[in-house]
Amino acid sequence: MKPVLGRIRFFGWTACLSGILAFSVSSPAQQVSDSCVESMEDDFAEDTILLCSSPLPPVKTIHIEGSRGDGKKAGEPDCDTFRPDVATIRRYFSKARFINEQDWIHKLTWISCRVYGSMILEDGRKAYWGISASRSASVVIEGQPEQDFYLYCPEADCDFLPFW
């Protein structure tokens, strides 16, 4: 088992990638396969990203353990406005789609406001998660081997508060 503090540091690292928050409008997505679509939102400039059905196993319980971010970077709203509750986190995970790590790191808009926590999966495994106000998330499921998932929820699917 890895300590939660290690996860907090990981999610803190993502804040170093913070960019300027750009409010976006969804563009139509192009179907690539039964479970994947190419998506282009204003946030990605001229790039598209491939979003696929989420491979996350069913979640039993979700715990919110904290939040980070100061919201004082140019163009970012106050981070105090990003305080999702457990029901909102569960809704996010039900709508978010899988994105590959390369696109997650290099094509998404990074902002400093995020929440993090843990969850217990239906099969009893523990996972750690972090979600950004810009609708990106990562999940690490304990076990051998450890599983890392990167998620994004397009504005068309996650245009609900408190996401920006």
N, C-alpha and C positions, 0 to 999 in steps of 0.2 A: 504494500500500500504506500502510495506517495502522499506526503502531507498536503493539506489544503493550502498551506502557505506557498508551496511550490507552484500550485495552480494560480494563486493570486499573483505571484511574480510573473507567470506566463501571461496572464491577462493584462498585467501592468505593462509588459513589453509591447503589447499591441498598441498601447496608447502612444508609443514612440513613433508609430507610423501615422499619426494623426495628420489629416489634411484639412483643407477647408471644407466645411459642410456645404454642400450644394443641394438645394431643394430640387427634386426631380419629378418628372412626369413619365409614367411608363410608356414604352413603345410596344407595339405588338410583338409577341414572341413567335418564333418559327419552330414548328414541331420538327424534331430531329429523329426521335424514335418514340416508341410507346411510353417510355418513362422519362425522356429528356427533351428539353426545348432549348433553343438558343434565345437568349434574352438580351435586349439592348435597352438600357435606361439611360437617361441623360447623365447619370453619375459616371458611366463608363466611357464617356466621350464618344469616340468612333468605334470602340471595341464591343464585341458581344461576349457573353459568358454562357457556358453550358450549365444549365440547371437540371438536375435529375431528381427522381423520387428519393425522398429521405430514407436511408437505410437504418435509421435509429429504431431499436427495439421498443416495444411498448413501455411506457413510464408508469410506475406505481405512485411514487411520491416525489415532489419537488420541494427543495428548501432553498430559500434566498438567504445568502450569507453575508452579502455586503454590496457596496457600490463604489465606484471610483470615477474620477474625472472632475475637472474644475469648471469646464464650460467657458473658460476665459480665453480660449484660442480664437483667433479672428474668424468671424462668421458662425461660431457655435452658440446656440441658445444656452441658457443656464442649465447645468446638469441636474439641478434640483427638480426640473420638470420631468426627468426620466426616472420614475420610480414604479416600475410595473409590479403588480401583485402576482401571486402564484397562478391565478386563473389566466392572467394575461401571458405569463411565461408558457403555460400549457397550450394556450391558443397559438402562440408563436411557433412552438415546436410542431403543432399539427399542420401548419401551413408552410413552414420553411422547407427549402429544397437543398439537396446536396450540391456543393460546388467544389471543384478540385482545389487543393491547397495553393497551387501557383496562382490561380485566378483570385482566390480569397485574399492572398497577400498583396498581389500587384494591381488588381483591377477595381477593388472596392474602395469607396470613400471611407477613410478612417477618421473617427472623432474620439475624443477622450471619454465621453460619457458611456458608462456600461455598468451592468450588474453581473454578479456571479454567484454561484452556489453549487449545490450537489443534488443528485437525485438517485433514487433507488429504482431500478428497472424491474419489470414484472418477474424476470428470472432470478432476481435477488442480487444482481451485480450492482456496484456503486459507480456512478459517473460524476464528473465535474463539468460544469458548463459556465460559459460567459457569453453575454449578449450585449451588443452595442446598440445605442439608440438609432444607428443608421441601418439596423436590421440585419447585421451579420452576427454569426455566433460560431463558437467552437465547443465541441463536446469530447471529453476523454473518458473512455470506459476502462475501468480497471480490469486486469486479468493478464494472462500470458497467451498471446501477446496483447499488450495494451492497444486499444483501438482509438484512433483520432478521427473525428468527423468535423467537417467545415460546412457551415450552412449559410444560406442567404435567403431572405424572404423579399421578393419583389414588391414594390410599392402597391401594385395592383392587388396583391394578396394580403399585405400587412399594412394597409393604410388605416390603422387605428391607433388611438392613443395608447401609450405615450411615445410611440415610434415617430421619428422625424422623417 
